Amino acid sequence: MRRILSAWCATALVASLSAQAAELPTVPREQPALYALATAPSEAELRATITQLVGFGTRHTLSDTRSDTRGIGAARRWVKARFEAISRDCGGCLEIITPAQVVTGQRIPQPTAVMDVVAIKRGSTDPQRAIVITGHLDSRVSDVMNANSDAPGANDDASGVAALIEATRLLSKQDNRATLVFSVDSGEEQGLYGGKVIADYAVAHGWQVEAELNNDIVGNSRGQNGARDNTVVRVFSEGTKSNETPAQATYRRYHGGEVDSPSRNLARTMATLADAYLPDFRVHMIYRTDRYGRGGDQVPFLEAGYPAVRVTEAHEDYTRQHQDLRTQDGVRYGDTIDGIDFRYLARVTALDAITMAALSRAPAPPAAVDIHGALATDTTLDWHKVPGAAGYRVHWRDTAAPLWQHALAAGDVDHYVLQDVVIDDWFFGVSSVSADGYESPVVFPGYAGSFERSPPAAAAKP
């Protein structure tokens, strides 16, 4: 009888502990798989990709498309073959497409087909949600219309393409609940046309793009001024949405949101992931869409209403960008492979892979986040639940703080009251968390912070 009672007590204790665990709010957890990705990028693979791309002589958008050894056409076919090889190695896990548009413009005087080469790894449970990475294949020299001279483009932007292809290789055999998109673009130097091609494709196919990481000039750790730093990468993000309406802008100006676009909170997520999984590397967030007076393929995504950031090395060397190959006054000009720091490029690649893996395994960010608290000592947050979320977290920070400072696990609910936290003094947000501890980016209330491309005009729940 004593043994029976002991067994019964043990069973009851286990059941009680299980019930208590089930009632505990879901919180983010450290992920061994992300630690593994931190050291996974291969410098040899990165070098092999850049060496191959430089070997095509020029990859100018208007260069030869028929040769097998020189020009943009040969480079595109090589990238497609590389994606196909990665797909064969993962049992056909990648769908490879080549979306294109015929364009003309100031830098494309004759109708020209601008073609991207894209590998898609469909999500297992949330295939319409997309995490996108881009890098541009085309290169140029001093004269943007010169399609004949050698333009190695080792850093601008074979480095971004190499990081993208290595991320494809690393993530091809891993789980992703949302879809991963790896897009090698053309036409960037001629007017960001390749970015528009893939952004338009996303819109036409109803993708819910949660993040677009544009890697452009990510392989050099030594600046033109001699500064050398292989521990920092810049992530540029817009402050307010490109497609904001006048009415939405008026609301934002009064209630806040200038530094809480989804792109900005995507940048914060990358900074947080770097701090957690890359102890020798950090994200320097830049509160600007791109470098001053310049642009990249993230811009067409922003114009389409999608969250997007630009990833760029910490210190640029302008003698190696958009330059004819030459030596002048003792200075070597030209974007050649000897300017690449492959250890640094591997760190950037690790950040890309960790970010894409984490976002694709987390639930979508909460939808329709709304906030109330005028003339009250408490702040109330409401949101719509999203598939795959086991719980939610409420965040707040000082209005002058760059990163989220405080968070509480709210549980599997769609409503939370922060007692004795006054709405006037803080910025607020909500994130979703999966059962295995992957967390979405934080969503700032209202349209200013929404990750939805076309959210309802009124964020309040019915």
C-alpha positions in Angstrom: 0.0 0.0 0.0 2.9 2.4 0.9 4.4 1.8 -2.6 1.1 2.5 -4.3 0.7 5.7 -2.3 4.3 6.7 -3.2 3.7 6.1 -6.9 0.4 8.0 -6.7 2.1 10.9 -5.0 4.9 11.0 -7.5 2.4 11.0 -10.4 0.4 13.7 -8.8 3.5 15.8 -8.3 4.5 15.5 -11.9 1.0 16.4 -13.0 1.0 19.4 -10.7 4.4 20.7 -11.9 3.3 20.2 -15.6 0.1 22.2 -14.9 2.1 24.9 -13.3 4.6 25.0 -16.2 1.7 25.2 -18.7 0.4 28.2 -16.8 3.8 30.0 -16.9 4.0 32.8 -19.5 6.0 32.0 -22.6 9.3 33.9 -22.7 12.3 34.1 -25.1 15.0 31.5 -24.6 18.6 31.1 -25.7 18.8 29.1 -28.9 21.7 26.7 -29.4 21.0 26.6 -33.1 21.7 30.3 -33.3 25.0 29.9 -31.4 25.9 27.3 -34.0 25.2 29.7 -36.8 27.5 32.3 -35.2 30.6 30.4 -36.2 29.2 28.5 -39.3 30.1 30.9 -42.2 33.1 29.7 -44.2 35.7 32.2 -45.2 36.7 29.8 -47.9 33.2 29.8 -49.4 33.0 33.6 -49.3 36.4 33.9 -51.0 35.4 31.4 -53.7 32.2 33.3 -54.5 33.9 36.7 -54.7 36.8 35.3 -56.8 34.3 33.8 -59.2 32.3 37.0 -59.6 35.4 39.2 -60.0 36.5 36.8 -62.7 33.6 37.9 -65.0 35.5 41.2 -65.6 32.5 43.4 -65.5 29.0 42.8 -64.2 27.6 46.1 -65.4 23.9 45.9 -66.0 24.4 46.9 -69.7 27.3 44.5 -70.3 27.3 41.4 -72.3 24.5 38.9 -71.6 25.6 36.1 -74.1 29.2 35.4 -73.2 29.8 32.5 -70.8 32.9 34.1 -69.3 32.3 37.9 -69.2 29.5 40.2 -68.3 26.2 40.3 -66.3 24.7 37.4 -68.2 27.5 35.0 -67.3 27.4 36.2 -63.7 23.6 35.6 -63.5 23.9 32.1 -64.9 26.7 31.3 -62.4 24.6 32.4 -59.5 21.6 30.4 -60.7 23.9 27.3 -61.0 25.2 27.9 -57.5 21.7 28.1 -56.1 20.8 24.9 -58.0 23.8 23.1 -56.5 22.8 24.2 -53.0 19.2 23.0 -53.7 20.5 19.6 -54.9 22.4 19.2 -51.6 19.3 19.8 -49.6 17.0 17.5 -51.6 15.5 20.1 -53.8 14.5 22.5 -50.9 14.9 25.6 -53.0 12.7 27.0 -55.7 14.8 29.1 -58.1 13.2 31.9 -60.2 14.5 34.7 -62.4 11.9 37.6 -62.3 12.7 40.4 -64.7 11.3 43.7 -66.0 12.2 45.6 -69.2 13.1 49.1 -68.1 14.4 52.4 -69.5 15.7 55.3 -67.6 18.4 58.0 -67.3 21.0 55.3 -66.8 19.4 52.8 -69.1 18.8 54.6 -72.4 17.6 51.6 -74.3 15.0 49.1 -73.2 16.9 46.5 -71.2 15.8 43.4 -69.3 16.8 43.7 -65.6 16.8 40.2 -64.1 17.2 39.0 -60.6 18.2 35.5 -59.6 16.2 34.3 -56.6 16.2 31.2 -54.4 13.1 30.6 -52.2 12.9 28.2 -49.3 9.2 27.8 -48.4 8.1 28.0 -44.8 6.8 24.9 -43.2 3.9 26.5 -41.3 3.7 30.1 -42.4 4.7 30.2 -46.1 3.1 33.5 -47.0 5.3 35.4 -44.5 8.7 36.1 -46.0 12.1 37.0 -44.7 14.1 38.5 -47.6 17.8 39.1 -48.0 19.2 41.0 -51.1 22.6 41.8 -52.6 23.2 43.4 -56.0 25.2 41.5 -58.7 26.0 44.5 -61.0 29.2 46.5 -60.8 30.5 49.8 -62.3 33.5 52.0 -62.7 33.8 55.8 -62.5 31.5 56.4 -65.5 28.2 54.8 -64.6 27.4 54.3 -68.3 30.7 52.4 -69.0 29.7 48.8 -69.6 33.0 47.7 -71.1 35.9 48.4 -68.8 36.8 45.9 -66.0 34.7 46.6 -62.9 35.6 43.9 -60.4 33.0 45.0 -57.8 34.6 42.8 -55.1 33.1 44.8 -52.2 30.3 46.6 -54.1 28.7 44.3 -54.1 30.2 40.9 -54.6 30.6 40.9 -50.8 26.9 41.2 -50.3 26.2 38.5 -52.9 28.7 36.2 -51.2 27.1 36.8 -47.8 23.7 36.0 -49.3 24.9 32.8 -51.0 26.6 31.6 -47.9 23.5 32.3 -45.8 21.5 30.3 -48.4 23.9 27.4 -48.0 23.8 27.5 -44.2 20.0 27.9 -43.9 19.1 25.4 -46.7 19.1 22.4 -44.4 17.6 24.1 -41.3 14.0 24.6 -40.2 12.1 27.7 -41.2 8.5 28.3 -40.4 8.2 31.4 -42.5 9.6 31.5 -46.1 13.2 32.6 -46.7 14.0 34.5 -49.9 17.5 35.0 -51.2 17.5 37.6 -54.0 20.6 38.5 -56.1 19.6 41.7 -57.9 20.7 43.4 -61.0 20.3 47.1 -62.0 21.1 48.6 -58.7 23.8 51.0 -59.9 21.5 52.1 -62.7 18.6 53.1 -60.5 17.7 50.4 -57.9 15.8 48.5 -60.6 16.6 45.0 -59.3 15.2 45.9 -55.9 12.0 47.0 -57.5 11.8 43.8 -59.5 11.8 41.6 -56.4 9.6 44.0 -54.4 7.0 44.1 -57.2 7.2 40.3 -57.3 6.5 40.2 -53.5 3.5 42.4 -53.9 2.1 40.5 -56.9 2.4 37.2 -55.1 0.9 38.5 -51.8 4.0 37.9 -49.7 3.8 39.3 -46.2 7.4 40.6 -46.1 8.3 40.9 -42.4 11.9 41.9 -43.1 14.3 42.7 -46.0 18.0 42.8 -45.2 19.9 44.5 -48.0 23.6 43.7 -47.8 25.5 46.2 -49.8 29.3 46.9 -49.3 29.9 44.5 -46.3 33.4 43.1 -46.8 35.9 45.8 -45.9 37.1 46.6 -42.4 39.5 49.5 -43.2 38.1 53.0 -43.9 39.6 55.5 -46.3 40.8 57.5 -43.3 42.8 54.5 -42.1 40.4 53.5 -39.3 40.2 49.7 -39.0 37.4 48.0 -37.1 36.2 44.4 -37.7 33.8 44.3 -34.8 31.0 46.7 -36.0 28.5 46.8 -38.9 26.1 49.6 -39.6 22.4 48.9 -40.0 20.4 51.8 -41.6 16.7 52.0 -41.0 14.0 54.6 -41.9 12.3 56.4 -39.0 8.8 56.8 -40.5 7.1 54.7 -43.2 7.7 55.7 -46.8 4.1 55.0 -47.6 2.6 57.0 -44.7 -0.5 59.0 -45.6 -0.9 62.7 -44.5 -3.5 61.7 -41.9 -1.3 59.0 -40.5 1.6 61.5 -40.4 -0.5 63.9 -38.4 -1.4 61.2 -35.9 2.2 60.1 -35.5 3.5 63.6 -35.1 1.2 64.1 -32.1 1.4 60.6 -30.5 4.9 59.5 -31.4 6.4 56.9 -33.7 9.1 58.8 -35.4 11.7 56.3 -34.3 9.6 53.2 -34.2 8.8 52.2 -37.8 8.9 48.4 -38.3 12.2 48.9 -40.1 13.6 50.6 -37.0 12.4 47.8 -34.7 13.8 45.3 -37.1 17.2 47.0 -36.7 16.7 46.8 -32.9 16.1 43.1 -33.2 19.3 42.7 -35.2 21.2 44.6 -32.5 19.7 42.4 -29.8 20.6 39.2 -31.6 24.2 40.4 -32.2 24.6 41.1 -28.5 23.3 37.7 -27.6 25.0 35.5 -30.1 28.0 37.4 -31.5 30.0 38.6 -28.5 32.8 39.9 -30.8 30.5 41.8 -33.1 27.9 44.5 -32.7 25.3 46.4 -34.7 25.7 50.2 -34.9 22.1 51.4 -35.6 21.9 54.4 -37.9 18.7 56.4 -37.8 18.6 57.1 -41.5 17.3 55.2 -44.5 20.7 55.0 -46.1 24.0 56.9 -46.2 23.6 60.6 -46.9 22.4 61.2 -50.4 22.8 57.6 -51.4 20.5 54.6 -51.9 20.2 50.8 -52.1 17.8 48.0 -53.0 16.0 48.3 -49.6 14.4 51.5 -50.9 11.9 49.8 -53.3 10.8 47.6 -50.5 10.2 50.6 -48.2 8.2 52.3 -51.0 6.1 49.1 -51.3 5.3 49.3 -47.6 7.6 46.5 -46.4 10.1 46.7 -43.5 13.7 46.9 -44.8 17.1 47.8 -43.6 20.5 48.4 -45.2 23.5 46.4 -43.8 26.9 48.1 -44.6 30.4 48.0 -43.2 31.4 50.4 -40.4 34.1 52.3 -42.4 34.0 52.8 -46.1 36.9 53.3 -48.5 35.6 55.5 -51.4 38.8 54.9 -53.4 37.5 51.3 -53.9 34.0 52.2 -54.9 32.8 53.3 -58.4 36.4 53.7 -59.6 38.3 53.0 -62.7 41.2 50.6 -62.0 44.3 52.9 -61.8 47.1 54.3 -59.6 47.0 58.0 -59.2 49.2 60.2 -56.9 50.4 57.0 -55.3 46.9 55.8 -54.5 45.5 52.6 -55.9 41.9 52.9 -57.0 39.5 50.1 -57.8 37.2 47.6 -56.1 39.5 44.6 -56.1 39.5 41.5 -54.0 42.5 42.5 -51.9 40.3 45.0 -50.2 38.1 42.3 -48.6 38.5 41.2 -45.0 37.1 37.7 -45.1 37.0 37.3 -41.3 34.9 40.5 -41.1 32.6 39.3 -44.0 32.0 36.0 -42.2 30.8 38.0 -39.1 28.4 40.0 -41.2 27.2 36.7 -42.8 26.7 35.2 -39.4 24.5 38.2 -38.4 22.4 37.7 -41.5 22.0 34.0 -41.0 21.1 34.4 -37.3 18.6 37.1 -38.0 16.9 35.2 -40.8 16.7 32.0 -38.8 15.4 33.7 -35.7 12.7 35.7 -37.5 11.6 32.7 -39.6 11.2 30.5 -36.5 9.4 33.1 -34.5 5.7 33.9 -34.9 4.7 36.9 -37.0 4.7 40.2 -35.0 1.4 41.0 -33.3 -1.2 42.6 -35.5 -3.4 45.7 -34.9 -1.5 46.8 -31.7 -3.4 49.6 -30.0 -2.8 51.6 -26.8 -4.9 53.6 -24.3 -4.1 55.5 -21.1 -5.0 59.2 -21.5 -5.8 60.7 -18.0 -4.9 57.4 -16.3 -2.1 56.1 -14.2 -2.1 52.7 -16.0 -1.3 52.0 -19.7 -3.5 49.5 -21.6 -2.3 47.6 -24.7 -4.5 45.5 -27.1 -3.6 43.5 -30.1 -4.7 40.7 -32.4 -3.2 37.3 -31.8 -1.2 35.7 -34.6 -0.8 32.0 -35.6 2.1 30.2 -34.0 2.3 32.5 -31.0 2.3 30.8 -27.6 2.5 34.0 -25.7 3.2 37.8 -25.9 5.5 40.3 -24.2 4.8 43.9 -23.4 7.8 46.3 -23.8 8.4 49.8 -22.8 11.4 52.2 -22.8 12.2 55.9 -22.0 11.3 58.1 -25.0 14.9 59.0 -25.5 16.3 55.4 -25.2 17.5 53.7 -28.4 16.7 50.1 -27.3 13.8 48.5 -25.4 14.6 48.6 -21.7 11.7 46.8 -19.9 9.6 43.8 -20.7 6.9 41.7 -19.1 5.5 38.3 -20.2 1.8 38.9 -20.7 0.8 35.2 -21.4 -1.4 34.0 -24.2 -3.7 37.0 -24.2 -4.6 39.9 -26.4 -4.9 42.6 -23.7 -2.6 43.8 -21.0 -2.7 46.6 -18.4 0.6 47.9 -17.1 -0.3 49.2 -13.7 1.3 52.5 -12.5 3.1 53.0 -15.8 2.0 56.3 -17.2 1.5 56.4 -21.0 2.8 59.9 -21.3 6.4 59.0 -20.1 7.3 56.0 -22.2 7.2 54.3 -25.6 5.5 50.9 -25.7 5.3 47.8 -27.9 4.3 44.2 -28.0 6.1 41.1 -29.4 5.0 37.5 -29.9 6.8 34.4 -28.7 6.7 30.9 -30.0 6.4 27.8 -27.7 10.1 27.1 -28.1 11.2 30.6 -27.2 11.7 32.5 -30.5 10.5 36.1 -30.3 9.2 38.4 -33.1 10.3 42.1 -33.4 8.5 44.5 -31.2 5.5 46.3 -32.7 4.9 50.0 -31.8 1.2 50.8 -31.5 -0.7 52.2 -34.5 0.1 52.4 -38.2 3.5 54.0 -37.5 4.8 50.7 -36.0 2.7 48.1 -37.8 4.5 45.3 -39.8 1.4 44.8 -41.9 1.8 46.3 -45.4 -1.9 47.5 -45.5 -3.2 47.4 -41.9 -6.8 48.5 -41.1 -7.4 52.2 -40.9 -8.4 51.8 -37.3 -6.1 49.7 -35.2 -8.6 49.3 -32.3 -10.2 45.9 -32.0 -13.9 45.6 -32.7 
